[in-house]
Amino acid sequence: MLKKIVMTTTSALLMGLSAQAMSAVELTMYYPISVGGPLTDVVDGMISDFQAENPEIKVKAVYSGNYDETRVRALSALRAGESVQLSVLGALDTHDLVDQGLVEAFSDVATDDQSKAWLNSFYPALMANGTLDGKVWGIPFQRSTIVMFYNKDMFREAGLNPDQPPKTRAEMVEAAKKLTTDKRYGLMIPSTGYPYWMFQALALQNGHQLMNEEGTQVYFNDPKAVEALQFFQDLAQTHKVSPAGTIEWGTLRQAFVQGQTAMMWHTTGNLTAVKNEAPFEFGVAMLPANETAGSPTGGGNFYLFKGASDEQKAAAVEFVRWMTAPERAAKWSMATGYVGVSPAAYETQALQDYAKTFPQATVARDQLAVASPEFATYETARVRELLSNAVQSALTQSKTPQAALDEAQAAADRLLRPFN
């Protein structure tokens, strides 16, 4: 077994590490869970399987809350001098992690031909948020797009074809009107937790990206963005198909499975939980288009922190490669609903068989063809908060969409000025 580890660890080959050096490597990894279901058990099970195959590498996985909580905990531990080598953090955190000098580029550590092939094996849409300045900093793991879940029984009851979900925004509104009753809403889109993400989807469907590729400028108050936020507000205020005010991210899945809404937008990472909980037949569809189809990607990447020893870097690469191998990516996708991060994952027999009996499992993957990188800039957390606050202030009618986005644009411009 020891010989196997040395032979399969790319960085170990490059650095000439001995088997003795690899014999007692310990890694600490922080990770988040932001969807339903017992996913900590899934992660723990995968790590147990890894350690059974690789007893020379010990991985301590620390569940740390949602993405924001995990970022705070992992970086606090790192800055306090604790031994932390890996974390799953938001794919949108790359700019700040690199700017603050906290992470190593995987492409600097894993440089042999086999590793280069591994780095090129992922879906390009999922690599976009983790690639900066020509280097790969984040490896896709629990990655997602936003999809539309819909209750097929309610579609039938309303005289709608359960096998033909709305393909355009106008069709979605018309369907939502037919689906809305005094006991349920036709549509719910969450606006707490990650309101910027749902808003980005609406902007993308207007053919508008909210930031530049370099993460140094934002375009919040462009007319297409203002129209997107106006539409978001109109779902409740004009069309009366959605609750007024904000809709909770954390409880929306329960609202859907309990029949409080006929359609919902949510991360595909909730797919398996909905499958296990819904007492009705449900469908999953790509997000309806407006000027164009589109969804942002989302979710988390593996990041390698600076300060790790050569042995730990080698072990970390070995671990991340194992976790993202096609058979594990397929297993993770089936257990959660997250996207299998490589085309090879969908070529595994397990995922092919699963998709035959549960075709909803491939919708998020198919949507990658029209997906864009998740909203990310320098000063990501602060800029993102400005946008989320603007979205919520419009939905609660404390500000008009134009005023809310004008204010967010001005504040974001100030934060990003040092980077321009």
N, C-alpha and C positions, 0 to 999 in steps of 0.2 A: 504493500500500500504506500509506503514511504517513497519507494521508487516511482510509483505512479504520480504522486504529487509533484515531485521534482521535475519529471518529464513533461507534465502538462501545465505547469505554471510558467506562463510566458515571460514574466519579468524575471523569474528565477533563472531561466535559461539565459536571458540577456545579461544579467548581472553576475552569473556564475555562482549563484548561491549554493551552498552545500546542503545536503540532506540534513545535516546536523543543525544548520542555521534555521531550516524550516520546521524543526521538530516541535517547537513549542510556541508557535505564533498565536497571539491573542488579538482579536479585533472587537471593538465596541462600535455598534451601529445604532443610531436613533432613527425611528421611523414613525410616520403618522398613519392614522386611519380616518378617513373623512366621509365614509359611506356606511350603510347598514350591514349587519351580519357579523358573525364571529371571526373577523379577518385576522385578529391577532393569533388565533389558533392555526389559521392557514400559514401565516408567516412562521410561527414557531415550528410547525410541522415540516416546512421546507428546510428550515435551518437544521432541524434534527436529521433530516435525510442527508443534507450536505455533510454534516459532521460524521455521520455513519460511514460515508464514503471517503471522507478526508479528516481522519482523527487528529492529524497534525496541525489543524487549524481550528481554533476555538472562537466561536462567534457569540458575543453577548448582544442580543437584540433588545433595545429599550423602546417600548411603545410610549409615545410622547404626546398624544392628543392629536389635534388637527394640524394642518400644515403650518399655520402661524405659530402655534404652541411648540411644535417640533423645532422650527427654526430658532426660536428663542432659547429653548432648552439646550439644543445641540451647540449653538454658538456660545452660550454662556458657559457650558462645560469646557468647550475648547479654549475659551479665553481665560478660564480659571486654571488652565494647565492640566486638566484631566486628560486621560488617554482616550481620545475619540478619533477613530480613523475614517469612519463612513457615516453617511446619513442619507436617508431618502428625504429630499426637500422638494419644494415646488419647482417645476421646470422653469418657471418664470424668475427664479432667484439667481440665475446664472450671472447676470450683469453685476449684481452687488457682490456676490461671492468672489468673483474674479477681481473686481475693483478693490475690494478690501484685502486681497491677497490671502484668502483663507483656503483655497482649494488648489489641488494639483490637476493638471490636464491629463485625462486618461490617455490621450494620444501621445503624451510625453513619456508615459510609463510603459505602455503596451505598444511596442514599435516594431516587432518582428512581423513577417508576412502573415502569419496566422492571426495575429492580433489585429492587423490592419483589415483583414477580411472580416473579422468579428465586428469591428467598428463600422464597417460598411454594410453590415447585414440588417440593420434596422430600417424601418420605414423612414424615408426622408422627412416627412411631416412631423414625426416624433423627435427627430434629431435637431430640428431647427432651433428650438429653445435652449438646447444644451451645447450649441456650437457658437463660438465667439472668437473673433480674430484668427480664424482658420484652425482653431484647436477644438477638440472635443472635451468638454468639461463635465457633461452630464450624460449618463447612460439611461435610456428609457426603462422604466419598470412599471409602476402602477399608473398607466397612461390612459387617457380617455378622450372622447369627444362628447358633446352634448347631443342627446337623442330625444325623440319624442315618444313617450309611452302612451298608449291609448287603450281604453277598455272596449274590447270588441262587443261585449254584451250590450253595453250602452249604445254603441254605434247601431247595432241591429234594432234596438228599441226605438231609436230616433229616426229609423228609416235610412240610415247611412250604410254604405257598403263596408263591412269590417275588414275587407281585404284591400281597400283602396283608401288609405289615410290621406289627409290633405297634403298636396305637394307644393302649394303656394300659400303665401300669407293670407291672401283674400279667401282662399278655400278654407283655411284654418279658422278664420273668423266666422264664416258662414256655418261651418260645422259646429263650432263652439256655441253659436246661438241656438242651434237645434238641440244641442246636448245639455244646455243649461236649464235647470228646473228649480223649483223652490227648495229642493233637497240637495242640489249639487251645482257646482260650477262646470262650465264646459272646458275651461283651461286654467291651469295654474303654472306660473313660471316663478321660481324662487327668487327672492330679492333681498335675502339676508345671507350671511356667510360669504358668498362670492357674487354679489350683484354685478360687479364689473364684467364678469365672465359671460353672464346671460346677455348683458347689454352689448358686449362685443359681438356676440352671435348676430344680434339684430342689426348692428352696424355693418358687419361683413355681408349680410344679405342685401344691404343697400350698396354693395360694392365699395365699402369704405373701411380702410384699416386705421386703427386708432393711434398707431405709433409708427415711427420709421424703423427700418431694419436695424439701425445702430443703437436704438434705445435712447436716443438723445432728444427726440422731439415727439410731441403728442398732438393729436388733431381732434380734440374733444368737441369743439364748437363748430365744426364743419356742418353745413346744412344737412348732409346725409346722416350725420350723427344725431343732430337735433331731431330730425324726422324719426329716427329709430327710437329715441327716448319718448317722443310724443306718442308713437304707436304703443310703446310699452304702457304708458299712462292710460291711453285710450281703451285698452282692454277692459279696464274696470270702469272708467269714468264715462266713456261713450258707448262702447259695445255691451257693457254689463255682463261680460262672460267670465269675469275673474274677480276675486275679492278686492275691495279697495284697500289701499295701504300696502304694507309689505307682507310678503309670504315667506314663511320660515323654511330655510334650506333643510334643517335637521328633522322636521316633522312632515315634510311634503310627501315622502315615500309612504308613510303611514296613511296620510290623507287619501292618496291614490288607491291603495289597496283596500281602504275602508269605504270607498265609493263616494268620497266627497268631491272628487273632480273626475271628469271623463278623460281628460288629457293632461299630461304634465311634461315639462321639459326638465331633464335632469341628467346627471352624469351617467354614462354607461356603466360606471363602477357600481351602480345600484342594481344592475340587471339581475344578478343571481338572487339577491335578496327579494326583489319583486317576484321573481319566478317561484321562490319558496313560500312567499306569503300571500300572494294574490289568490282569492277564492274564485276567480273568474278568468276567462280567456283574455289575454292581452296581446297587443301587437307593439312592435317597436319600429319606428320610421326615422329616416333622416329628417333634419329640421326643414320645415317648409321654406321655399325660396321666395325672394321678392324680386329685386333686379337680377339676383343670382343666388345660387345655393351657397351655403357656407356655415361652418362652425369653427370655433377655435379649438385647438387641442388643449388638453389640461393634464393635471395629475403630477406625479412625482418622478424624479430622476435619482439615481445613485450619484453621490458626489464623494470624492476622495479628498480628505482634509490634509493640509500641509502639516508637517511635523511627524508623519509616520516614518518608521525606519524602512530601510530597503526591504527587509523581510516582510514587514507589514504591508508595504505597497504591493509586493508580489502576491501575498496571500489575499489581499483585497481584490486584486484583479482576478485571481482564481475564483474567489467567491462570487463576484459580480458576473463573471462569465458563466458560472454554473447556474446562477439564479435566472439569467436571461437566455439560457440555452433553449432551443425550440420546444423541447418536451416540457421544461418547467414553465416557459411562457404560455404554453397551451394549458397546462394545469392551472396556472394562476388565472388565466382568462376564464376558464370554466368555473372556477371556484368563486369568482368575483363579478365578472362582466367587464372588467377592464380589457382594453385592446391587447391582443397578442402582439408583442412589440416588433415582430419580424414576420416577413412573408413565410419563412420556414415554419413558424409556429402553426400557421393555418394549413401547412402541408403535412403535419403529423396526423397519424391515423386517428388518434384520440380526438383531436379537435374537428377533423373531418366528419367523424361519426357523430359527434355532439351536434354539429351544425345541421346535419341531416334531420335530426329529431327536434332541434330547437334553432330554427333559422334566424331567430332574433339575435343570436350570438355574433352574426357577421355584419350587422348594420353599422356599428361604429367603425369597424375596419373599412367598409365600403365608403364611408363618409370621409375617410382620410384623403380621398381623391380631390375633395373640395375644401379641405381643412387648411387653416392658417395657424401660425404660431400664436400661442396664448399671449395676451397683453403683457409686455415686459419692457421695462426701461431701467436706466440707472435710478437710484433712489426708489426702487420698485415698490416697497411697502408703503411709503408715504404718498407716492403718486397714485398708486392703486387705491389707497384710502380716499383720496380726493375724488376719484371717479366714482367709487362706490357710494360715497356720501351724496354726490350729485344725483345719482340714479335714485337713491332713496328719497331725497328731498323732492324730486319730481313726482314720484309715486305717491307720496303722502300729501302732495299738493301744497307743500310749504314754499315751493318755488316753481316757476315755469321751467320747462325743459331748456329753453334758451338761456335763461338767467343762471340756472344751475350749472350748465356746461360752460358758460362764459366765465363764471367764477372759478370753476375747476381748472379751466385752461390757463387763466392768469396765474393761479397759484402753482400749477405744474411748471409753467414757463420759468418761474422764479427758482424752483427746485432744480431744474435741469440746466439752468444758465451756465454753471461751471463746466458742463460737459459739451458745450457748443462753442 
